[in-house]
Amino acid sequence: MRQFHHIGLPTDECQAGETYVPASKVWVTDPLKHKYRIEYLRYESDSPVTGVVRDLPHIAFRVDSLEAAIAGEKVALGPFEAMPGLRVVFVEKDGAVFEFMEFAAGPGAAEWGK
């Protein structure tokens, strides 16, 4: 199963409601609070995130299994635990970036996964 979750757009401009993620040195917005499910990502200049994940927009899908979703794909970043209960991976395919999101059952990231 792949279910659309959001579109991620890199930006250099501060956005209302940003949250800072210290591990990746990026400011992000909650796509579930945006009318069109857009997530804005504003990277610090010294963010460890580089390449296509930082430079290009991405489209994110909720999946049942990260391992199944990335079989045979070119992994650009991850897999890693983005927050408790949420594992993500970014892949590059045909010049585009895709994020696959696997939500654990129970509390934690479940609310963000809707």
N, C-alpha and C positions, 0 to 999 in steps of 0.2 A: 504494500500500500504506500502510495505517495500522495500526501494531501497538502495543497498549497498552504503556507503559513504567512510569509511576508516577502517584501522586496526590500533589500538593504541598499542604501545609497550613501556613498562616501560624501562628506561635505567638509568645508573649511570654516563654516559658519556655526556659531553657537545656536542651539535649538532649545526651545522650551521643554522642560521636563527631562533633560539629559541626566544620565546616571554614569558615574565614572567607574570603569573596570580597571583596577590597578594592575592586574597581571598582564593585561595587553595594552595598557596605557591608551585607552580609547574611551570616548564619551559616546553613549548610545541612548537612543530613545526607545520607548516601548511601542512596537508596531501595533499592538492590540488597542492602543489609545488613539491611533490615527485612522481617519475615515477610510483610507485606501490601504491600510496595513503596510505602511512604509516605516522602516527603521532607518534612522539617520545615524551614521558612524563618523565621529570626528576624532582622528588619531593625533596623539601627541607626536612631535617631531622625532622623538626617540623611541617610539613604539616598536616592540619586537615583531609586530605583524608587518610583513613586506610582500612585495610582488602583487600578483593579480587579486589576492584577497583584499588588499589595502587599496589598490588602484581602480578596481572595476566594481560596478554594482553587482549584486548577487540576487538570485531568487532562492527562497528557502522553502523546503518541503518537510513536513513531519513524516517520518518513516517508522516502521515497526522494528527494523534492524539496521544499524549502521553498517555492519559487516556485509549484509546482503546488498545494500544500496551502493557500496563502493567497490564491489567485486568487478575487477577489470577496468576501473576508472583511474584517472590520474589525480592522486590526492595532492592538493595544494597546501592544506593545513589541517592537522589533527590526525585522528580523532582526539578530542579532549573534553573534559567536563566543564561546561560553560558556567553552570551553577548547580547546586545540589539537585539531582534528579533529571539533569539535562546534559546529554552527550551530543556533541556536534562534530561535523567534519565538513571541510570545504573541498570541492573537486573542480577541476577545470576541464571543460569539454567543449569542443568546437568554438574555442575563443570566448566562452562564457563561464561564469562562476556560479556554482550551485552549492547551497548549504543543505545538508541533511541533518535533521534533528530527531533524536530518539529520546522520548520522555519516559522516565520510570513511573511505575504506578505509585499511587499514594501522594503524600504531601510534598511540598517543595516546589518544583517547577511545573507541577500539573496545572495550576491556574494560568500560567503563562502559555501553556500549550494549547489552549482552546482555539 
